[in-house]
Amino acid sequence: MQAISVRQPWAFAIARGGKTVYNHPLPTAYRGPLLIHASMRVDLGSCDSPLIRSAGWDPRDPLATLGAVIALADLSGVCSRAVQGGDCDCGPWAEPSAHHWRLANVRALPRPIVALGRMEPWEPRPSLVAKVHQMLATTAAEQGH
């Protein structure tokens, strides 16, 4: 499993607001489960963005926290057409100068799990992965799934 650290409020938008594209300067060959970690940095200029507002940004929401894993997604593919000067259909969240890591099956955690992140994609410790899976399994059982 891999993890990415994303500045708030963008991490929140992935976890709660339907943001299914992570913009990154580099592509990746990795496909599979991807932890979404809210980094310790905030992009203050984006908090008033129409996209962020449409995602339901609420700084009081537990998933608006810093320094914690807040969601699990599946990295299903990477679109590099925009970086190569082409058109893509990655939607309003896609930045024109980035590789678009496509996120599917995003599952917000019921509460954040405090963890240290890194600037580049990173491999989470097995104990962190186990906590995430246990939390999601407990939530699913409580909801009768």
Secondary structure, DSSP 8 states (H G I E B T S, - for coil): -EEEEEEETHHHHHHHS---EEEESS-----EEEEEEEEEEE-GGGTT-HHHHHTT--TTSGGG-SSEEEEEEEEEEEE-TTTTT------TT--TTSEEEEEEEEEEEEEEEE----SS-B---HHHHHHHHHHHHHHHHHTT-
